[in-house]
Amino acid sequence: MTIKKKPVSEKNAIKLVLASASGSRRAMLNNAGISCLFEAADIDEAAIKKTMTEQGALPQKISEQLAIDKALAISSGHPGKVILGADQLLVCEDQIFDKPLDMKEAEKHLRFFRGKNHFLYTSYALIRDGQVLICQTIRPRLVMRDFSDGFLTDYLQKSGSEILNSVGCYMLESLGPRLFCEIQGDYFAILGLPLLNVMENLRKLNILAS
């Protein structure tokens, strides 16, 4: 008697899971042709940031810990798969900024950023079965020009609430470039995921073809 093997489902064949609800990160992976499952991680980011800040942790350490914690939060539900966790912190004049709660706070943040440089600590972690395989951080530097109040009002009106999904209140794939006079660093890292670095390490893990 011949025993037929059960076909492997497409879902089970996928080896990578993104532990994030970020539409930008999801789009980057999809656009790069990377097969991936998506599951948002449920962690208390604010509490982790608060505790680590009070303990004197540097922004890079906080960002990396959040990326790791996000991946670990869903790792047990995907045995054998590589989990990709990611996080991004904005630091301006030694202050860590979170995503604005509303357009009023977005305006307040942008008034603070203008005419200054800030850094985006963009971290990612690759985890399998609860083990941290890789954790890295890329730190782009961005300089906002000293734009006028009138420009800021116009920018907020045209951009709309979509910018509330960005820690810096801007999207480089949209109107965001109009805010800046200088940008140094990886474009994908600014969007929220150091895609080239991630892909390099996925090749080393045999998730992507080399």
C-alpha positions, 0 to 999 in steps of 0.5 A: 500500500502506498502512503501519500504524503500530506502536501506542505501548506504554503503557510507552513513552508514560509520560514520568516515571521515579522513581529510587527503591525507596521505597514511600512515594514510589511510593504518593504518585505513584500516589495522585496519579494520576501515571503513572510507571515505577519503577526503583531507582538503584544508588549508594553513598549512604554513600560519597557522604555520607562524602566530602561530609561530610569536604569540609564540605558542608552537609546541603542540598547532600548531599541534593541531590547524592544526589537528582541522582546517583540520577536520573543513575544510570538516566537513560541507560536512559530516553532522552527521559524525565524522571527523578525522583530524591529523597533525605532527610536528618535533621539533629538537633543538627548530626548527620546520621542514617541509617536505623536498621539494626535496632530497637535502633538505632531506639530509640537514635535516638528517645532522642536525638531526644526533647525536641528539634527536628530537620530533614528535608532533603527534596530532589528532582531532575528530569533528562532525558538527563543534564541537570539540569532542576530541583533543590529542597529543602524543609526541614520542622521537627519537634519530638519531645515528651519522652515516657517510656521506657514510651511509647517501648517501647510505640511500638516494639512496636506500630510494628514493623520497618516504621519501619526504612524511615524515617530518623526511625523514624516514619511520620506516616501511622501511629503517628508523630504520637504522638511529636510536639508540633509539626510545621512544614512540608510533609506530603508532604516529611516522607513523603519527596517534596515532592509539590506542588512536584514536580507544579508543575514536572512541569506546567511540563515538560508531563508533567502537564496544567496 
